Amino acid sequence: MKLKRIGHVAICVEDLDRAAQFYQTLGMELVWKDPDWAYLKAGEDGLALLSPSYAQAGPHFGFIFNDRSEVDAAYERLKADGVHITPIHEHRDGTASFYGRDPEGNWFEYLYEPAPVASVAH
């Protein structure tokens, strides 16, 4: 399996609202915001802001997949290889992912991100 791109970087912030506003002033678009995390994009590249109460992995980078089966296959392969990974999680925004740790202890995420559906004018 060949990785397509790194789609986002996730950082921890103390004040989610302040951080989201700051990155919007830098030109990023706010795509999703919940009480414990926010997601912004600059073109195809994303930035996840994680509040102190965010329950998943801490700072990490995410590899994006457009096909859910690729994430499932990668999960099984990494599990078979003995890589430390978390269970696949269905996210509230329609994505699905799992986290893993590299040999140095850094977190990464394999994320299924469905392609946006274009609106059709009638």
N, C-alpha and C positions, 0 to 999 in steps of 0.2 A: 504494500500500500504506500502510495506516495502522498505526502502532505502537500496541500495546496497553498496554504498561507497561514501566517499568524494573524488572527483576526482581532484580538484584543489583549490589552494588558489590564490587570486589576490591581488597584492600590487601596490601602486602608486610609480612611479619613476620619477625623474626629467630628466634624460638623458636615453632614451630608448636604444640607441645603446650601451652605456657604460654598462648598467645593463644587457642587453642580452649577451654581450660578457663575462661579469663577471660570470654569471651563467653557460655559456658554459664551462668556465675554471674549474668550479666545477664539470663538468661531465654531465651536462644536455644537451639534444638534442633540438636544435631550430626546432620547428615544423611549426610555422607560424609567419610572421612578416609583419606588416603594419605600416604606419607612426605614428599611435596613440596607437598601442598595439602589444605585442609579446606573444607567447605561447611556453613554453618549457616543456619538459617531462623528468622525471627520472623513467624509467620503465612505470608503469601505472599511476603514479602520476604527476600532472601538476602544473605549476606555470605560472600565467598570469601576465605580466608586463603592467601596464596602465600608459600612458603618461599623463601630465597635460591636454592635449586636448581631452582625451577620454570622450565621451559623455554619456556613460551608468553609471551604478552604480560604486561607488568607491571601496575601499577594501572590499572583500567579500570572501566567500568560496562557492564552487559549488558541488552539488550532481549530479552524472552522471547516466543517464539512457540510455540503449541501444535500447529501444523501444519508439518511438515517442508517441504512444498512452498513455504511462504511464505519460509523461510530460503533455499531454493534460488533462488527468484525474486528476492529481494532481492540475493543474491550476484551474479546475472547483471546486474541493473540497475546496481548500484554499480560493477561491473567495467566496464560499458559507459560509465558516466559518468566513468571515470578516477580513481575514489577508490582510495587505497592500501588494499588488502585482502590478507589471507592466504588460503591455500586452506581449503576446508571440512575440518574435522577431526572424525572420529568419536571421541567421548570414551569412556573406560572405564566411565562410569556410565550409558550408554545415550543420552546427549544428543549433539548435533552442533552445531558452531558455526564461525563464522569471525570474525576480528578485523579491524578497520579503524581508520584514523586520520583524525581530523577535520583541517581546514586549520590548526589550532593545534598539531597533534601529539599530541592526546589520543587514547588508545585507547578503542574501544568494541567490544562483542561482540554479534553477532546469534546467539541461542541457541535451538535447538529443544529444548524440555523437554516430553517426553511427559506427558500427564495421568496422575496416579497411578491405578492400577487398584484399585478398591474390593474388599475381600475379601468373599466371600459365605459366610455361615454355613450349614452343612448340618445 
